[in-house]
C-alpha cells in the first residue's frame, strides 16, 4: 500500500512485500516525478534482465533533450508525433538526424508505415505487420516496445527486434483492449520461424 505524505513522497508497508508477484520490486515512488524498481530475485519466473529500472516523468521537451545530451537515456521509444514534439522537426528524417548519436538506441514507430531504429551506428526499418482489421490501437506502442525489448535483451539483431515489436503491436490492435489475447511467445516463434 502506498501512503502519500505531506512532503509528496510515499512509504510502503508490509502489504507491498507480501503481494510481490512480478520480476521487479518497487523501491521508491515520488508522485508525478520518479519511480524506481529493483530486480526481485525471488520472482517465480525467469529473472529480470535489468538490475534497476528508473522511470522519470518529464513534461517538457527541453528537459528531455538535456537528458539526451547528458547521455542519461539508453533506449528512447517514440512515435513519429512524439519525435516531432521532442526535436521540433516536423520532417521525420530531420528529427531522426537531430537525435543521431545522442542516444545509444532510438526506436520510432510510424503507425501503418512501420518503425525505424538506430543503434550504435546501425539503422533498421520494418513494415507494419498486416492485420485483417485495425480494431483498437490502445496499447500498440507499449506492446511494440515489449516485443522490441524482448528481442533486445535476448541478443537479437536490430531488425529482428523491430519485427518482434511489430508482431506484438499487430496482435493488440486486432481486438479491443490493451492486453494481448494470444500467447505472444508462441506468436513470435511461429511468425519468426
C-alpha positions as CSV (number, residue, x, y, z in Angstrom):
1,X,0.0,0.0,0.0
2,X,1.3,3.4,-0.9
3,X,0.6,6.3,1.6
4,X,1.1,9.9,0.5
5,X,2.8,12.2,3.0
6,X,2.7,16.0,3.1
7,X,6.1,16.1,1.6
8,X,4.8,14.3,-1.6
9,X,6.8,11.1,-1.0
10,X,5.3,7.7,-0.2
11,X,6.1,4.9,2.2
12,X,5.5,1.2,1.9
13,X,4.1,-1.2,4.4
14,X,4.3,-5.0,4.7
15,X,1.3,-5.4,2.3
16,X,3.5,-4.5,-0.7
17,X,6.2,-7.0,0.3
18,X,3.6,-9.8,0.8
19,X,2.0,-9.0,-2.5
20,X,5.0,-9.2,-4.8
21,X,4.5,-11.4,-7.8
22,X,6.4,-9.6,-10.6
23,X,10.0,-9.5,-11.7
24,X,10.6,-6.1,-10.1
25,X,10.1,-4.6,-6.6
26,X,9.1,-1.0,-6.2
27,X,11.8,0.7,-4.1
28,X,10.8,4.3,-4.3
29,X,8.0,6.4,-5.7
30,X,7.7,10.2,-6.0
31,X,4.3,11.1,-7.3
32,X,4.5,12.7,-10.7
33,X,8.3,12.6,-10.6
34,X,10.0,9.2,-10.5
35,X,9.5,5.5,-9.9
36,X,12.5,3.3,-9.1
37,X,12.2,-0.5,-9.2
38,X,14.8,-3.2,-8.4
39,X,15.0,-6.7,-9.7
40,X,13.1,-9.1,-7.5
41,X,15.2,-12.2,-7.4
42,X,12.5,-14.3,-5.6
43,X,10.2,-13.9,-8.6
44,X,8.8,-17.3,-9.7
45,X,9.5,-16.7,-13.4
46,X,12.7,-16.1,-15.4
47,X,15.0,-13.5,-13.7
48,X,14.6,-9.9,-14.9
49,X,17.3,-8.7,-17.3
50,X,17.9,-5.2,-15.7
51,X,19.0,-4.8,-12.1
52,X,17.2,-1.5,-11.7
53,X,14.6,0.5,-13.6
54,X,14.2,4.2,-13.2
55,X,11.2,5.8,-14.8
56,X,11.1,9.6,-14.8
57,X,8.1,11.8,-15.7
58,X,9.5,14.6,-17.9
59,X,6.9,17.1,-19.1
60,X,8.9,19.4,-21.4
61,X,10.9,18.5,-24.4
62,X,13.8,20.8,-23.5
63,X,14.5,18.7,-20.4
64,X,14.3,15.5,-22.5
65,X,16.8,16.9,-24.9
66,X,19.1,17.9,-22.0
67,X,18.9,14.3,-20.7
68,X,19.8,13.0,-24.2
69,X,22.8,15.4,-24.4
70,X,23.9,14.2,-21.0
71,X,23.8,10.6,-22.0
72,X,21.1,9.7,-19.4
73,X,18.9,7.8,-21.8
74,X,19.9,4.4,-23.1
75,X,16.9,3.5,-25.2
76,X,14.3,6.0,-26.4
77,X,11.0,4.9,-27.8
78,X,8.8,7.4,-29.5
79,X,6.1,7.6,-32.2
80,X,6.7,10.0,-35.1
81,X,4.5,12.6,-33.4
82,X,6.5,12.4,-30.2
83,X,9.7,12.6,-32.3
84,X,8.4,15.9,-33.8
85,X,7.5,17.3,-30.4
86,X,10.8,16.3,-28.9
87,X,13.0,17.7,-31.7
88,X,10.8,20.5,-33.1
89,X,11.2,18.9,-36.5
90,X,8.1,18.1,-38.5
91,X,10.1,16.2,-41.1
92,X,10.6,12.6,-39.8
93,X,14.1,12.2,-41.3
94,X,15.3,15.6,-39.9
95,X,14.0,14.6,-36.5
96,X,16.0,11.3,-36.7
97,X,19.1,13.2,-37.8
98,X,18.8,15.6,-34.9
99,X,18.9,12.7,-32.4
100,X,21.7,10.8,-34.3
101,X,24.4,9.8,-31.9
102,X,22.6,11.3,-28.8
103,X,21.1,8.1,-27.6
104,X,22.5,4.6,-28.0
105,X,19.2,3.1,-29.2
106,X,16.4,5.1,-30.8
107,X,13.2,3.4,-31.9
108,X,10.5,5.4,-33.6
109,X,7.1,3.8,-34.6
110,X,5.2,5.2,-37.6
111,X,1.8,3.6,-37.4
112,X,0.8,1.9,-40.6
113,X,4.3,2.9,-42.0
114,X,6.1,0.5,-39.7
115,X,9.1,1.5,-37.5
116,X,12.7,2.6,-37.7
117,X,15.5,2.1,-35.2
118,X,19.1,3.2,-34.9
119,X,21.5,1.6,-32.5
120,X,25.2,2.2,-32.3
121,X,25.6,3.2,-35.9
122,X,23.2,0.6,-37.3
123,X,19.9,1.5,-38.8
124,X,17.0,-0.8,-39.5
125,X,13.4,-0.4,-40.6
126,X,10.4,-2.7,-40.6
127,X,7.0,-2.6,-42.3
128,X,3.9,-2.7,-40.1
129,X,2.6,-6.3,-39.7
130,X,-0.5,-6.9,-41.7
131,X,-3.8,-7.2,-39.8
132,X,-7.2,-8.1,-41.2
133,X,-8.8,-5.1,-39.4
134,X,-7.4,-2.5,-37.0
135,X,-9.9,-2.6,-34.1
136,X,-8.3,-0.6,-31.3
137,X,-4.8,1.0,-31.2
138,X,-4.8,1.2,-27.4
139,X,-1.6,-0.5,-26.2
140,X,0.1,-0.6,-29.6
141,X,3.1,1.4,-28.6
142,X,3.5,-0.5,-25.3
143,X,3.3,-3.9,-27.0
144,X,5.7,-2.8,-29.7
145,X,8.2,-1.7,-27.0
146,X,7.6,-5.0,-25.2
147,X,8.3,-7.1,-28.3
148,X,11.4,-5.0,-29.2
149,X,12.8,-5.2,-25.7
150,X,12.2,-9.0,-25.5
151,X,14.4,-9.3,-28.6
152,X,16.9,-6.8,-27.4
153,X,17.6,-8.5,-24.1
154,X,17.8,-11.8,-25.8
155,X,20.6,-10.5,-28.1
156,X,18.6,-10.4,-31.4
157,X,19.6,-8.2,-34.3
158,X,18.1,-4.7,-34.5
159,X,15.8,-5.7,-37.5
160,X,14.6,-8.8,-35.6
161,X,13.8,-6.6,-32.6
162,X,11.7,-4.3,-34.7
163,X,10.0,-7.2,-36.3
164,X,9.1,-8.7,-32.9
165,X,7.7,-5.3,-31.8
166,X,5.6,-5.1,-35.0
167,X,4.2,-8.6,-34.4
168,X,3.2,-7.8,-30.8
169,X,1.7,-4.5,-31.8
170,X,-0.3,-6.1,-34.6
171,X,-1.7,-8.6,-32.2
172,X,-3.0,-6.0,-29.8
173,X,-4.6,-3.7,-32.4
174,X,-6.6,-6.6,-33.9
175,X,-9.0,-6.6,-30.9
176,X,-10.4,-4.4,-28.2
177,X,-8.3,-3.7,-25.1
178,X,-4.6,-3.2,-24.4
179,X,-3.9,-6.8,-23.2
180,X,-2.8,-9.4,-25.8
181,X,-5.3,-12.2,-26.4
182,X,-2.7,-14.5,-27.9
183,X,0.4,-16.1,-26.4
184,X,3.0,-13.7,-27.6
185,X,5.9,-16.1,-27.2
186,X,4.1,-18.7,-29.3
187,X,3.1,-16.0,-31.8
188,X,6.7,-14.7,-32.1
189,X,8.0,-18.2,-32.5
190,X,5.5,-19.0,-35.3
191,X,6.0,-15.7,-37.2
192,X,9.8,-15.7,-37.0
193,X,10.2,-19.3,-38.0
